[in-house]
């Protein structure tokens, strides 16, 4: 069995820790023989992973002199950005696609996947955070321009947060100053999802944190991913200085 996550730049020295919960669309062979029963085009969509997010996370982490932790299993295997009691932890239908290998997954199968993938990934985040003095978390995600049957999403980038706005508000101010960007404030989703990765590692531990969502059609190539990582890094560093945390 391969590791359910990998860390890049573990010895980098800044306070930042970059996470990418939905970095991969890989289905490990231990799950349904490595095939969830979806056609390849569905496994290449946002339903299986955050398209382009891994490249942005890598470039951002390098620019911030920070480690990055990236999951190495599809969100359809088990979603590391959900609490263990969340009803969407193991999706059986998503944006019009039926996930055949999940349709009859029982509580024992959910527990098995939690033990193999979800929990080790979160232990990896905990280890990275524990190794740093006064750590700060930035989570990198991407979102689809449009769900099936839904209106198009106008935002280029979104900043998500719950009650802790120490980083989110100064980051939003920096992004909103960019004339070419349509910026989502807790869009396209709310940042309040009890039990998700930032709630678990940021909110519950009182650590400064923020989640950045980039629309995935803007980061479809390695060059675009690197450009977004390099664009976001100075804004995040400025937000951290302003927040004085």
C-alpha positions as CSV (number, residue, x, y, z in Angstrom):
1,X,0.0,0.0,0.0
2,X,1.3,3.5,-0.9
3,X,1.2,6.3,1.6
4,X,-2.1,8.2,1.7
5,X,-0.3,11.6,1.5
6,X,3.1,13.1,0.9
7,X,4.9,16.1,2.2
8,X,7.1,18.4,0.2
9,X,9.6,20.8,1.8
10,X,9.3,19.4,5.3
11,X,12.4,21.3,6.4
12,X,11.4,24.7,5.1
13,X,11.4,27.3,7.9
14,X,8.5,29.7,7.7
15,X,5.4,29.6,10.0
16,X,3.2,28.6,7.1
17,X,1.8,25.1,6.5
18,X,0.1,24.6,3.2
19,X,-2.5,21.8,2.9
20,X,-4.1,20.4,-0.2
21,X,-6.9,18.0,0.9
22,X,-8.1,17.1,-2.6
23,X,-4.8,17.0,-4.4
24,X,-5.3,13.6,-6.2
25,X,-7.8,11.6,-8.1
26,X,-6.0,8.3,-7.4
27,X,-8.1,5.3,-6.3
28,X,-5.8,3.0,-4.3
29,X,-6.0,-0.7,-5.3
30,X,-7.3,-1.5,-1.8
31,X,-10.5,0.2,-2.7
32,X,-12.6,-1.6,-5.3
33,X,-9.5,-2.8,-7.0
34,X,-8.6,0.8,-7.8
35,X,-11.8,1.5,-9.8
36,X,-14.8,3.2,-8.4
37,X,-16.9,2.4,-11.5
38,X,-16.7,5.9,-13.0
39,X,-15.6,6.6,-16.6
40,X,-12.3,8.3,-17.0
41,X,-13.9,11.7,-17.8
42,X,-15.7,11.7,-14.5
43,X,-12.5,10.9,-12.6
44,X,-10.8,13.9,-14.3
45,X,-13.6,16.2,-13.1
46,X,-13.9,18.2,-9.9
47,X,-16.0,15.4,-8.3
48,X,-12.9,13.3,-7.9
49,X,-10.3,15.9,-6.9
50,X,-9.6,19.6,-6.9
51,X,-8.3,20.1,-10.4
52,X,-5.1,22.1,-10.5
53,X,-5.0,22.6,-6.7
54,X,-1.9,20.5,-6.1
55,X,0.2,22.5,-8.5
56,X,-0.9,25.8,-6.9
57,X,-0.2,24.4,-3.4
58,X,3.3,23.3,-4.4
59,X,4.2,26.7,-6.0
60,X,2.7,28.5,-3.1
61,X,4.5,26.5,-0.5
62,X,7.8,27.0,-2.3
63,X,7.3,30.7,-2.5
64,X,6.3,30.9,1.2
65,X,9.3,28.7,2.2
66,X,6.7,26.4,3.7
67,X,6.0,22.6,3.8
68,X,3.0,21.3,1.8
69,X,1.0,18.3,2.6
70,X,-1.0,16.8,-0.2
71,X,-3.4,13.9,0.0
72,X,-2.8,11.0,-2.4
73,X,-6.3,9.6,-2.7
74,X,-9.5,10.8,-4.4
75,X,-12.1,12.6,-2.4
76,X,-14.5,9.9,-3.6
77,X,-12.5,7.3,-1.7
78,X,-13.2,9.2,1.5
79,X,-13.2,13.0,1.8
80,X,-10.4,14.3,4.1
81,X,-12.1,17.7,4.2
82,X,-15.1,16.3,6.1
83,X,-15.6,15.3,9.7
84,X,-16.0,11.6,10.4
85,X,-19.7,12.0,11.1
86,X,-20.4,14.2,8.1
87,X,-23.1,12.6,5.8
88,X,-21.0,13.6,2.7
89,X,-17.8,11.9,4.0
90,X,-18.4,9.1,1.5
91,X,-20.3,10.3,-1.6
92,X,-22.6,7.9,-3.5
93,X,-23.8,10.4,-6.0
94,X,-22.1,13.7,-6.9
95,X,-23.0,16.3,-9.5
96,X,-24.9,13.9,-11.6
97,X,-22.5,10.9,-11.3
98,X,-23.3,7.7,-9.4
99,X,-20.2,6.3,-7.7
100,X,-20.9,2.6,-8.2
101,X,-18.2,1.3,-5.8
102,X,-19.7,3.5,-3.0
103,X,-23.3,2.7,-3.4
104,X,-23.3,-0.3,-1.1
105,X,-20.4,0.7,1.2
106,X,-21.4,-0.1,4.8
107,X,-20.2,1.2,8.1
108,X,-17.4,-1.3,8.2
109,X,-16.1,-0.1,4.8
110,X,-16.3,3.5,5.8
111,X,-14.3,2.7,9.0
112,X,-11.7,0.8,6.9
113,X,-11.2,3.8,4.6
114,X,-11.0,6.2,7.5
115,X,-8.3,4.0,9.0
116,X,-6.3,3.7,5.8
117,X,-6.5,7.2,4.4
118,X,-8.5,9.9,6.3
119,X,-6.9,9.5,9.7
120,X,-3.3,9.1,8.5
121,X,-3.6,12.3,6.4
122,X,-4.8,14.3,9.5
123,X,-2.1,12.8,11.6
124,X,0.4,14.1,9.0
125,X,-1.0,17.6,9.3
126,X,-0.8,17.4,13.1
127,X,2.8,16.3,12.9
128,X,3.7,19.2,10.6
129,X,2.0,21.7,12.8
130,X,3.6,20.3,16.0
131,X,7.0,20.7,14.5
132,X,6.6,24.5,14.0
133,X,6.5,27.4,16.4
134,X,3.3,29.5,16.0
135,X,2.2,27.7,12.8
136,X,-0.3,29.3,10.3
137,X,-2.4,27.2,7.9
138,X,-3.4,28.0,4.4
139,X,-5.6,25.4,2.7
140,X,-5.6,25.3,-1.2
141,X,-8.7,24.1,-3.1
142,X,-10.2,24.7,-6.5
143,X,-13.8,24.8,-7.6
144,X,-15.7,24.0,-10.8
145,X,-17.0,26.9,-12.9
146,X,-20.4,25.4,-13.0
147,X,-22.3,22.4,-11.5
148,X,-24.6,20.5,-13.8
149,X,-27.9,22.4,-14.2
150,X,-26.6,25.3,-12.0
151,X,-25.7,28.9,-13.0
152,X,-22.1,29.7,-13.9
153,X,-19.9,30.9,-11.0
154,X,-18.4,34.3,-11.6
155,X,-15.6,34.3,-9.0
156,X,-12.0,33.8,-10.0
157,X,-10.9,33.1,-6.5
158,X,-12.7,32.8,-3.1
159,X,-11.6,33.2,0.5
160,X,-13.3,30.9,3.0
161,X,-13.4,31.2,6.7
162,X,-15.6,30.7,9.7
163,X,-15.4,32.7,12.9
164,X,-11.6,33.5,12.6
165,X,-11.1,36.4,10.2
166,X,-7.6,37.3,11.2
167,X,-6.1,36.2,7.9
168,X,-9.2,36.1,5.8
169,X,-10.1,39.8,6.0
170,X,-6.7,41.2,5.1
171,X,-6.3,38.6,2.3
172,X,-9.7,39.6,0.9
173,X,-8.7,43.3,0.9
174,X,-5.5,42.5,-1.0
175,X,-7.4,40.3,-3.6
176,X,-10.2,42.9,-4.0
177,X,-7.6,45.5,-4.9
178,X,-6.7,43.5,-8.0
179,X,-8.7,45.0,-10.8
180,X,-8.8,41.8,-12.9
181,X,-10.3,39.6,-10.2
182,X,-13.8,38.7,-9.1
183,X,-13.4,37.7,-5.5
184,X,-15.7,35.5,-3.5
185,X,-16.1,36.3,0.2
186,X,-17.1,32.9,1.7
187,X,-18.0,32.0,-1.9
188,X,-18.6,29.7,-3.7
189,X,-19.1,27.9,-0.4
190,X,-19.4,28.9,3.2
191,X,-16.3,28.5,5.3
192,X,-18.2,27.2,8.2
193,X,-18.2,23.4,8.0
194,X,-17.9,21.8,11.5
195,X,-15.5,19.0,11.5
196,X,-13.7,19.9,8.2
197,X,-9.9,20.1,8.0
198,X,-9.6,23.7,8.9
199,X,-12.1,23.4,11.7
200,X,-10.2,20.5,13.1
201,X,-6.7,21.9,12.8
202,X,-7.3,25.6,12.9
203,X,-10.5,26.6,14.7
204,X,-10.3,23.9,17.4
205,X,-6.6,24.7,18.1
206,X,-6.9,28.5,17.9
207,X,-4.4,28.6,15.0
208,X,-4.6,31.4,12.4
209,X,-5.9,29.8,9.1
210,X,-7.5,30.6,5.8
211,X,-8.8,28.6,2.8
212,X,-8.3,29.8,-0.7
213,X,-10.4,28.4,-3.6
214,X,-9.3,29.1,-7.2
215,X,-11.6,28.4,-10.1
216,X,-10.2,25.4,-11.8
217,X,-10.4,26.6,-15.4
218,X,-7.9,29.2,-14.4
219,X,-5.3,26.6,-13.2
220,X,-5.6,23.9,-15.8
221,X,-1.9,24.0,-16.8
222,X,1.3,23.9,-14.8
223,X,2.2,27.4,-15.9
224,X,-1.2,28.8,-14.6
225,X,-0.8,26.9,-11.3
226,X,2.6,28.3,-10.7
227,X,1.5,31.8,-11.6
228,X,-1.4,31.6,-9.1
229,X,0.9,30.2,-6.4
230,X,3.4,33.1,-6.9
231,X,0.6,35.6,-7.0
232,X,-1.0,34.5,-3.8
233,X,2.2,34.1,-1.7
234,X,3.0,37.8,-1.2
235,X,-0.7,38.5,-0.5
236,X,-0.7,35.8,2.2
237,X,2.5,37.1,3.7
238,X,1.1,40.6,3.8
239,X,-2.1,39.4,5.4
240,X,-0.1,37.6,8.1
241,X,1.9,40.8,8.8
242,X,-1.2,42.9,9.0
243,X,-3.0,40.4,11.3
244,X,-0.1,40.5,13.8
245,X,-0.9,37.0,14.9
